Amino acid sequence: MTATGEHGAAVEPEYDEAAIRFLGVLWGEGYLSPGGPAEVDRVLAGVDIRGRTVLDFGCGAGGITLHIAKTHRPAEIVGYDVEQPVIERARAATAAEGLSSVVRFVSSPPGRLPFEDGVFDVVFSKDAMIHVPDKEALFAELFRVLKPGGVLAASDWLIGHDGEPSADIKDYIAAEGLHFGMASSRRYLAAMAQAGFVDGVAESRNAWYRDVARGELERLKGPLRAQAVAAVGEAYVDKNIRTWTAMQKVLDSGEHCPAHLRGSKPAAGVRP
Ligand SMILES: C[S@@+](CC[C@H](N)C(=O)[O-])C[C@H]1O[C@@H](n2cnc3c(N)ncnc32)[C@H](O)[C@@H]1O
């Protein structure tokens, strides 16, 4: 299955085999976002996962889903994604690690999530909401599938303001070549509140990723280059060096603003 676009037309996956291989070299096997397990644990700090039911929204190739399963010990974690190559990778990795009794993956076209109301204790997401332009509809869906009293703990790539995006960030997004629907923390928090979430918080991770990305670019140009070229070829690596260079500019300006997000669905009988 390929994902379908806004009007139902089939679209090619953006996270194809080459992207999965390249990002695996840079960020770790099965990871399609930066920071490794430590950053995932930071997103989840203080969230009660053990024995709970968790949704990993936009799970990608499953590296993070498996990390959560192994380290945080949920009763069940469901990885959800709209693209097929990442889901296939995630399923294969889960079978290889013998974790199929705890971890499963579901894919469907973007839009309404293929889950009943109120089935998850925790909704986790790492750097996937950026691909959903309609933040109001997105948070309404995540709220719907959470149990009363459930928690949303996520990371995403936000834009630092509500105005017209600068030429620099437009250049960066064009260099990525991915469909990004970036929005400000004000818009995220308003969309969360509109959906019914309480205690919404957005914490900037710009300062952290600004430094980490600089290191990624240096490694890509130096010690990691040969491994990356072996995985995806020289042209692919050079294109990404240009992308990372464009990204560093907007990280340094603060316009590209990765952030952690938290919110809760009120417990049954509790009025927000
Ligand atoms: C940057 S990757 C992050 C993947 C994973 N969370 C990680 O950090 O390794 C973004 C993921 O969002 C997925 N995605 C794109 N549109 C989506 C949508 N409408 N609903 C859910 N996931 C989506 C992509 O297929 C991709 O796997």
The ligand as an ORCA input file, in Angstrom:
! r2SCAN-3c Opt
* xyz 0 1
  C      10.633     11.790     10.802
  S       9.765     10.278     10.679
  C       9.743      9.788     12.397
  C       9.506      8.311     12.569
  C       9.679      7.801     14.002
  N       8.741      8.408     14.900
  C      11.074      8.062     14.482
  O      11.286      9.055     15.175
  O      11.953      7.260     14.121
  C       8.094     10.772     10.404
  C       7.116      9.630     10.239
  O       5.791     10.188     10.151
  C       5.070      9.397      9.244
  N       3.881     10.130      8.793
  C       3.715     10.969      7.741
  N       2.437     11.387      7.643
  C       1.778     10.817      8.672
  C       0.418     10.838      9.112
  N      -0.507     11.549      8.492
  N       0.073     10.086     10.174
  C       1.016      9.348     10.825
  N       2.312      9.285     10.455
  C       2.675     10.001      9.399
  C       6.075      9.102      8.147
  O       5.670      8.029      7.329
  C       7.315      8.821      8.982
  O       7.424      7.459      9.299
*
